[in-house]
Amino acid sequence: MPRASRQFLDNSVWGQINETFIEVISHHKQAELKKFLAEFLTSEERVMLAKRLTLYIMLLSDYSDAEIKEVLKMSYETIRTTRILLENKSQKFRSGLEDWVGKPNREMPTNRLLKFIELALAAKSDVKARAKLTSGDY
């Protein structure tokens, strides 16, 4: 798993690096950004960031810890820690995720990711859901 250096940067250096990072990322259109991130991030970093985002979305959508553990293959401790981190995030952060995903709601998922998660959970005991999941028709 990628690790950050234990040596701290000077605040002014960190500020400039962080600002440049945001500028570079926000400069790309979606198709370009996908290609850029595929080359920029290691496979471990992509997995880590994608799982963290999905974990936040699942927590906001009221999935149980057991369901999250099953789908994302995370420990209960990671889920618990992230739940605490999410509770301490700003309302603007949470609203941004909710707006993107279409007000997370597992009963009536409007987002492709939530539909996929519901199918993945159902596929364990439902042959039709498993077939739909395997076909990619969700």
N, C-alpha and C positions, 0 to 999 in steps of 0.2 A: 504494500500500500504506500502511496506517495507520502513523503514526510516533509514538513517545512523545516528549514534550518533553525537550529537553536540559537543562532546569533541574531540579535535584533538589529534592525535597520534604524538609522537616524530618522526621526519623525518627518523631516523635510524630504528625505530620499523616499521614504515609504509613500508619502503623500503624492509625490510626482509619479512614482511607479504605478500606484493605484489609479491615479487619474488617467494616465496613458493607457492602462489596461482597459478601463471603461470606454475610453474614446475609440480604441481599436475594435473592441467587441461591438459597440453600438453603431459603428461606421458601416458594417456589413448588412446587406439584405439577407433575408432568411436562407435562400439557397446558397449564397456565398458563405454565410456564417456556418452552415452545416459542414461544408467542405473545409473551411478554416479550422473549426474546432476539431474535426477529425484528424487533422495534421498537427494542430497545436497541442492538444491534450493527449496524454498517454491513454491506453485502453483502461487502465486502473482508475485514472482521474475521471474519465467519462462515466464509468460504472458508478463510481463514488458519488458524483454530482447528480446523475440521473436517479439513483436510488434515494438520495437525500430529498430531491424535489418530489419524487413519488411518495416518499414517507410523509412529508408535510401535507401533500394533497390527501393522502389516505387518513391522516389524523384529522384534518379539517372536515373530512367526509364521514367521520364517526365510525370508521372501521375498528374492529376490536384488535387488541394486541395480537391475539392468536391468528387472526386473518392477515394482519400485516406481516407477522413472522412467516406465515406460510407462503405468501406471495413474494416477499422481498428477501426471504432467507436471512433475516436479521435476528439478533438476540433480543430478548425481552429488555435487557438493560439498555441497549441502543435505542429501542423504541421509547422506553421511559425517559431517558436522558433527552431525546429529541423532543418529546412532548413538553418537557419543562422548558427547553430552549424556545419552542414555538409559543408557549404561553408568555414568554418574555419579549417576543418580537412585537414590533409596533402594529397598531391596527391597520396602518397603511400597507405594511408588508402582507398581513393576512388578507386584507381586502384585494390586494393585487393578485394573489393566488386565486382567491375565490372568483374574481372577475374573469381571470383567464380560463378557469376550468368551468365557469358557468354556475356559480354558487354550488359548490360540491354537495351532492345529495345522492347517496347510494340507492335510494328507492327509485329515483327517476334520473339515472345518469344521462347527462347531455354531452359529456365529453368522451371522446374515443378511448382515452386512457381508463376512465372509470368503467366504461362498458367492457373493456378488456379484462379489468380486474374482477368484475362481477362474473364474467364467463370463466375465468381461471379458477375462481373459488367454486363455482357450480360444477365445473368439469370433473371435479374429484368424485362426484356421485351421480352425475347426469350425462348419459351417453350422447344425447343431442347437443348439449353444451360443449362436450369434448370435441365432437365432430365440427361444430361451428368454430371453435377456437383453433382447431387444426387447419381448417380451410382458410382462416383469416377473414371470414365473413362476419364482422362485428361492427 
